[in-house]
Amino acid sequence: MDWKIRQDRQDDRTFILETLIRHEGHLDNRMYVCADYLVSNGTTEPDDVRSAWAEWKRENPENYTLTPL
């Protein structure tokens, strides 16, 4: 893969993660996989990203619980 294409994909993933973090107010581990999925599908419009994230959360519920130390 050409370095330019890799850089573009990385920039798109970063943009999507920033959009999701602003939308949710925090980082969710599922956002990384969702961002990769959206970049692969060419989805980068903020409204589309937020809609896809809502669907992603429904289809991929958190499967862990945090316990205090």
C-alpha beads as a LAMMPS data file, in Angstrom:
LAMMPS data file: protein, C-alpha beads

69 atoms
68 bonds

1 atom types
1 bond types

-500.0 500.0 xlo xhi
-500.0 500.0 ylo yhi
-500.0 500.0 zlo zhi

Masses

1 110.0

Atoms # bond

1 1 1 0.000 0.000 0.000
2 1 1 1.281 3.423 -0.966
3 1 1 2.404 5.640 1.950
4 1 1 0.016 8.396 0.791
5 1 1 -2.954 6.037 0.978
6 1 1 -1.886 4.832 4.434
7 1 1 -1.561 8.415 5.634
8 1 1 -4.990 9.332 4.235
9 1 1 -6.564 6.331 5.990
10 1 1 -4.847 7.265 9.247
11 1 1 -6.052 10.870 8.930
12 1 1 -9.615 9.672 8.272
13 1 1 -9.507 7.331 11.303
14 1 1 -8.254 10.174 13.477
15 1 1 -11.033 12.467 12.230
16 1 1 -13.667 9.803 12.935
17 1 1 -12.296 9.138 16.430
18 1 1 -12.276 12.871 17.199
19 1 1 -15.870 13.142 15.968
20 1 1 -16.987 10.226 18.141
21 1 1 -15.142 11.425 21.243
22 1 1 -16.718 14.873 20.923
23 1 1 -20.134 13.271 20.394
24 1 1 -19.882 10.869 23.360
25 1 1 -17.755 13.022 25.644
26 1 1 -15.355 10.128 26.280
27 1 1 -13.343 7.436 24.517
28 1 1 -14.960 4.019 24.146
29 1 1 -12.692 1.117 23.128
30 1 1 -15.241 0.089 20.484
31 1 1 -14.595 3.369 18.671
32 1 1 -11.280 2.094 17.294
33 1 1 -12.853 -0.834 15.463
34 1 1 -15.817 1.254 14.366
35 1 1 -13.467 3.910 12.946
36 1 1 -11.548 1.270 10.970
37 1 1 -14.824 -0.098 9.638
38 1 1 -16.068 3.350 8.612
39 1 1 -12.793 4.258 6.883
40 1 1 -12.958 0.995 4.931
41 1 1 -16.464 1.921 3.794
42 1 1 -15.506 5.488 2.901
43 1 1 -17.717 7.056 5.578
44 1 1 -16.292 10.350 6.843
45 1 1 -19.233 12.775 6.988
46 1 1 -19.842 13.690 10.659
47 1 1 -23.600 12.994 10.557
48 1 1 -22.994 9.620 8.914
49 1 1 -20.269 8.823 11.442
50 1 1 -22.578 9.565 14.382
51 1 1 -25.401 7.509 12.870
52 1 1 -23.092 4.595 12.166
53 1 1 -21.735 4.790 15.716
54 1 1 -25.230 4.575 17.199
55 1 1 -25.876 1.464 15.118
56 1 1 -22.456 0.024 15.978
57 1 1 -23.136 0.382 19.713
58 1 1 -26.470 -1.446 19.374
59 1 1 -24.898 -4.300 17.418
60 1 1 -21.734 -4.513 19.544
61 1 1 -22.647 -4.034 23.193
62 1 1 -19.886 -3.695 25.736
63 1 1 -18.923 -7.130 26.933
64 1 1 -16.912 -6.153 29.966
65 1 1 -17.496 -4.546 33.309
66 1 1 -15.135 -2.307 35.178
67 1 1 -14.531 -3.225 38.777
68 1 1 -12.937 -0.875 41.274
69 1 1 -9.487 -1.788 42.547

Bonds

1 1 1 2
2 1 2 3
3 1 3 4
4 1 4 5
5 1 5 6
6 1 6 7
7 1 7 8
8 1 8 9
9 1 9 10
10 1 10 11
11 1 11 12
12 1 12 13
13 1 13 14
14 1 14 15
15 1 15 16
16 1 16 17
17 1 17 18
18 1 18 19
19 1 19 20
20 1 20 21
21 1 21 22
22 1 22 23
23 1 23 24
24 1 24 25
25 1 25 26
26 1 26 27
27 1 27 28
28 1 28 29
29 1 29 30
30 1 30 31
31 1 31 32
32 1 32 33
33 1 33 34
34 1 34 35
35 1 35 36
36 1 36 37
37 1 37 38
38 1 38 39
39 1 39 40
40 1 40 41
41 1 41 42
42 1 42 43
43 1 43 44
44 1 44 45
45 1 45 46
46 1 46 47
47 1 47 48
48 1 48 49
49 1 49 50
50 1 50 51
51 1 51 52
52 1 52 53
53 1 53 54
54 1 54 55
55 1 55 56
56 1 56 57
57 1 57 58
58 1 58 59
59 1 59 60
60 1 60 61
61 1 61 62
62 1 62 63
63 1 63 64
64 1 64 65
65 1 65 66
66 1 66 67
67 1 67 68
68 1 68 69
